[in-house]
């Protein structure tokens, strides 16, 4: 379950970007900052009316220090998915010119079905090679309804395109 929590809460932050956000507009919906963890450079954004225990869509930003290879990180994440969720499909796209990896994947158990897109970008923080991750997640509880399945099928490529083009916000300290 810890792995599932880890996977389900990532979208990332850019300490080198000029975007500071307590709200983010994504696909014409407004997401509000719901959680921040300063030492881990983590921000989570959810839709109004949702909470961190029960949400339909989430954006998150995260920095992971000491890792400098987006493609390698995406491949390691895919290996974790294969190990922990062997029936879960995933796809990795790597832009070698920009050194950016995008991985989209499904994870599920008997209570939650979740679709994720990660945009993984190399950055340097305090002279430490790192990566930043921008994540979009779409979640169903128990079983996805026909309407939720159609939403996912209809929007999957659109969401990947939006994530790939998104400007990643800087970390927001909510304290």
Secondary structure, 3 states (H helix, E strand, C coil): CHHHHHHHCCCCCCCCCCCECCEEEECCEEEEEEEEEHHHCEEEEEECCCECCECCEEEEEEEEECCCCHHHHHHHHHHHHHHHCCCCCEEEEEECCCCEEEEEEEEECCCEEEEEEEEEEEEEECCEEEEEEEEEEEEEECCCCHHHHHHHHHHHHHHHHHHHHCCCCECCCCC
